[in-house]
């Protein structure tokens, strides 16, 4: 994996008639700047309650959505 590419794991809590359970999804993103802003597709983080980003050096960090454009 290139140093500028990250793996993203998102967790959504799914509710059914009897339970709530976590459902994970994953995707990739690109680091945009030295502050650590990452660009990814909307569907990767859509409705996620928890987001984790893994770097090429295997370090993992919690992340949050700062902005989104669901129409694109």
Residue frames as a rotation matrix with the C-alpha (Angstrom) as fourth column:
UNK 1
0.586 0.810 0.000 0.00
0.810 -0.586 0.000 0.00
0.000 0.000 -1.000 0.00
UNK 2
-0.112 -0.570 0.814 1.29
0.514 -0.734 -0.443 3.45
0.850 0.369 0.375 -0.90
UNK 3
-0.762 -0.251 -0.597 2.01
0.648 -0.283 -0.707 5.78
0.008 -0.926 0.378 2.08
UNK 4
-0.907 0.417 -0.052 -0.70
-0.418 -0.909 0.001 8.19
-0.047 0.023 0.999 0.87
UNK 5
-0.197 0.851 -0.486 -3.40
-0.412 0.378 0.829 5.50
0.890 0.364 0.276 0.68
UNK 6
-0.740 0.022 0.672 -5.36
-0.660 0.168 -0.732 4.37
-0.129 -0.986 -0.109 3.75
UNK 7
-0.634 0.629 -0.449 -7.75
0.386 0.761 0.521 1.55
0.670 0.157 -0.726 4.56
UNK 8
-0.642 0.525 0.559 -11.02
-0.727 -0.649 -0.225 2.67
0.244 -0.551 0.798 6.14
UNK 9
-0.712 0.498 -0.494 -13.25
0.534 0.842 0.079 0.49
0.455 -0.207 -0.866 8.31
UNK 10
-0.628 0.590 0.508 -16.68
-0.653 -0.754 0.069 1.84
0.423 -0.288 0.859 9.16
UNK 11
-0.876 0.385 -0.291 -19.19
0.477 0.781 -0.403 0.43
0.072 -0.492 -0.868 11.62
UNK 12
-0.492 0.830 0.261 -22.94
-0.613 -0.544 0.573 0.95
0.618 0.122 0.777 11.43
UNK 13
-0.859 0.322 0.397 -25.34
-0.183 0.532 -0.827 -0.25
-0.478 -0.783 -0.398 14.12
UNK 14
-0.673 0.642 -0.368 -28.12
-0.306 0.211 0.928 -2.24
0.673 0.737 0.055 12.46
UNK 15
-0.627 0.560 0.542 -31.45
-0.618 0.066 -0.784 -2.65
-0.475 -0.826 0.304 14.24
UNK 16
-0.715 0.547 -0.436 -33.79
-0.035 0.595 0.803 -5.56
0.699 0.589 -0.406 13.65
UNK 17
0.279 0.956 0.092 -36.94
-0.171 -0.045 0.984 -6.56
0.945 -0.290 0.151 15.56
UNK 18
0.893 0.132 -0.429 -35.04
0.323 0.477 0.818 -7.97
0.313 -0.869 0.384 18.52
UNK 19
0.364 -0.873 -0.324 -31.42
0.789 0.105 0.605 -6.81
-0.495 -0.476 0.727 18.47
UNK 20
0.895 -0.349 -0.277 -28.93
-0.437 -0.807 -0.397 -4.17
-0.084 0.477 -0.875 17.55
UNK 21
0.555 -0.747 0.366 -25.69
0.549 0.659 0.514 -5.42
-0.625 -0.085 0.776 16.04
UNK 22
0.124 -0.596 -0.793 -22.64
-0.440 -0.749 0.495 -3.88
-0.889 0.288 -0.356 14.38
UNK 23
0.770 0.028 0.638 -22.12
0.540 0.503 -0.674 -4.20
-0.340 0.864 0.372 10.64
UNK 24
0.047 -0.857 -0.513 -18.71
0.023 -0.512 0.858 -3.35
-0.999 -0.052 -0.004 9.23
UNK 25
0.939 0.087 0.333 -17.78
0.335 -0.009 -0.942 -2.05
-0.079 0.996 -0.037 5.82
UNK 26
0.113 -0.957 -0.268 -14.46
0.415 -0.200 0.887 -1.08
-0.903 -0.212 0.375 4.33
UNK 27
0.910 0.066 0.408 -12.91
0.405 -0.342 -0.848 0.98
0.084 0.937 -0.338 1.61
UNK 28
-0.128 -0.990 -0.059 -9.88
0.989 -0.132 0.069 3.06
-0.076 -0.049 0.996 0.81
UNK 29
0.929 0.341 -0.145 -9.03
0.333 -0.940 -0.079 6.73
-0.163 0.025 -0.986 0.86
UNK 30
0.150 -0.886 0.439 -6.22
0.744 -0.192 -0.640 9.16
0.651 0.422 0.630 0.09
UNK 31
0.141 -0.216 -0.966 -4.43
0.820 -0.522 0.236 11.44
-0.555 -0.825 0.103 2.54
UNK 32
0.697 0.269 0.664 -4.82
0.648 -0.632 -0.424 15.03
0.306 0.726 -0.615 1.30
UNK 33
0.446 -0.492 0.748 -2.58
-0.306 -0.869 -0.389 17.07
0.841 -0.055 -0.538 3.60
UNK 34
-0.569 -0.802 -0.180 -0.25
-0.027 0.237 -0.971 17.11
0.822 -0.548 -0.156 6.61
UNK 35
-0.464 0.491 0.737 -3.22
-0.884 -0.313 -0.348 17.64
0.060 -0.813 0.579 8.96
UNK 36
-0.915 0.023 0.403 -4.44
-0.064 0.978 -0.200 14.16
-0.399 -0.208 -0.893 8.03
UNK 37
0.041 0.952 -0.304 -7.56
-0.714 -0.185 -0.676 15.00
-0.699 0.245 0.672 6.03
UNK 38
-0.802 -0.231 0.551 -8.64
0.101 0.856 0.507 12.00
-0.589 0.462 -0.663 3.96
UNK 39
-0.239 0.714 -0.658 -10.79
-0.947 -0.322 -0.006 11.84
-0.216 0.622 0.753 0.84
UNK 40
-0.905 0.050 0.422 -12.94
0.092 0.993 0.079 8.75
-0.415 0.111 -0.903 0.26
UNK 41
-0.670 0.742 0.018 -16.22
0.031 0.004 1.000 7.82
0.742 0.670 -0.026 -1.40
UNK 42
-0.335 0.629 0.701 -19.39
-0.873 -0.488 0.020 8.71
0.355 -0.606 0.712 0.48
UNK 43
0.584 0.672 -0.456 -20.68
-0.479 0.738 0.475 5.12
0.656 -0.059 0.753 0.60
UNK 44
-0.209 -0.749 -0.629 -17.58
0.263 0.576 -0.774 4.07
0.942 -0.327 0.077 2.59
UNK 45
-0.957 -0.232 -0.175 -18.56
0.237 -0.276 -0.931 6.22
0.168 -0.933 0.319 5.59
UNK 46
-0.412 0.875 0.253 -22.30
-0.407 -0.425 0.809 6.68
0.815 0.230 0.531 5.02
UNK 47
0.569 0.789 0.232 -24.22
-0.468 0.079 0.880 6.51
0.676 -0.610 0.414 8.33
UNK 48
-0.015 -0.657 -0.753 -21.15
0.429 0.676 -0.598 5.15
0.903 -0.332 0.272 10.16
UNK 49
0.949 0.279 0.145 -21.14
-0.034 -0.370 0.928 5.47
0.312 -0.886 -0.342 13.94
UNK 50
0.529 -0.843 0.100 -17.46
-0.092 0.060 0.994 4.47
-0.844 -0.535 -0.046 14.13
UNK 51
0.942 -0.320 -0.099 -14.66
-0.100 0.013 -0.995 5.00
0.320 0.947 -0.020 11.59
UNK 52
0.519 -0.847 0.115 -11.11
0.025 0.150 0.988 3.69
-0.855 -0.510 0.099 11.82
UNK 53
0.861 -0.347 -0.373 -8.28
-0.469 -0.256 -0.845 4.50
0.198 0.902 -0.383 9.42
UNK 54
0.640 -0.696 0.324 -5.27
0.326 0.629 0.706 2.21
-0.695 -0.346 0.630 8.96
UNK 55
0.575 -0.542 -0.613 -2.06
-0.747 -0.653 -0.123 3.57
-0.333 0.529 -0.780 7.47
UNK 56
0.616 -0.424 -0.664 0.59
-0.375 0.583 -0.721 1.74
0.692 0.693 0.200 5.44
UNK 57
-0.480 -0.860 0.176 2.74
-0.535 0.128 -0.835 1.48
0.695 -0.495 -0.521 8.60
UNK 58
-0.371 0.465 -0.804 -0.10
0.479 0.837 0.263 -0.53
0.795 -0.288 -0.534 10.27
UNK 59
-0.959 0.110 -0.263 -1.01
0.177 -0.491 -0.853 2.26
-0.223 -0.864 0.451 12.73
UNK 60
-0.299 0.936 0.184 -4.76
0.778 0.127 0.616 2.70
0.553 0.327 -0.766 13.24
UNK 61
-0.994 -0.007 -0.108 -6.59
0.062 -0.853 -0.518 5.89
-0.089 -0.522 0.848 14.17
UNK 62
-0.101 0.991 -0.093 -10.17
0.788 0.023 -0.615 6.87
-0.607 -0.135 -0.783 14.97
UNK 63
-0.954 -0.167 0.248 -11.66
0.293 -0.695 0.657 9.22
0.063 0.699 0.712 12.38
UNK 64
-0.136 0.946 -0.294 -14.77
0.460 -0.202 -0.864 11.34
-0.877 -0.253 -0.408 11.84
UNK 65
-0.054 0.238 0.970 -16.58
0.983 -0.159 0.094 12.78
0.176 0.958 -0.225 8.85
UNK 66
-0.603 -0.213 -0.769 -15.98
0.415 -0.907 -0.074 16.51
-0.682 -0.364 0.635 8.45
UNK 67
-0.243 0.546 -0.802 -17.97
-0.753 -0.628 -0.199 16.95
-0.612 0.555 0.564 5.25
UNK 68
-0.533 0.136 0.835 -19.91
0.393 0.914 0.102 14.90
-0.749 0.382 -0.541 2.75
UNK 69
-0.452 0.436 -0.778 -21.50
-0.827 -0.533 0.182 15.18
-0.335 0.725 0.601 -0.67
UNK 70
-0.334 0.347 0.876 -24.00
-0.027 0.926 -0.377 12.31
-0.942 -0.149 -0.299 -0.96
UNK 71
0.703 0.675 -0.224 -25.11
-0.206 -0.109 -0.973 13.44
-0.681 0.730 0.062 -4.44
UNK 72
0.522 -0.589 -0.617 -21.69
-0.811 -0.119 -0.573 12.81
0.264 0.799 -0.540 -6.02
